[in-house]
Amino acid sequence: MAAAGLTFQKVVEQANPYTPDLSQSTMQFENPIIVEQQADLGTWAFKGVPYYIEKALKIPYTYVDAHGVTVEDYLLIGFAGGGAY
């Protein structure tokens, strides 16, 4: 996915399979943002390749689905590496 000129939020919104209307900003984050953290998670597999995840963030967001219902979901961000290789 080419991301030239896109903000982080736009890249995530375009990749999100749950946000139906890409013509507007559909993912809403709390302000101030609420983040849960966990360290030493082990490995996550991405395209069949295991990656050691040093720390992960769980960030809540809401969106309105195709039926007009507001749904809360989570964006998980894993920080790979951390000297584990």
Order of alpha helices (4+ residues) and beta strands (2+ residues): alpha-beta-beta-beta-beta
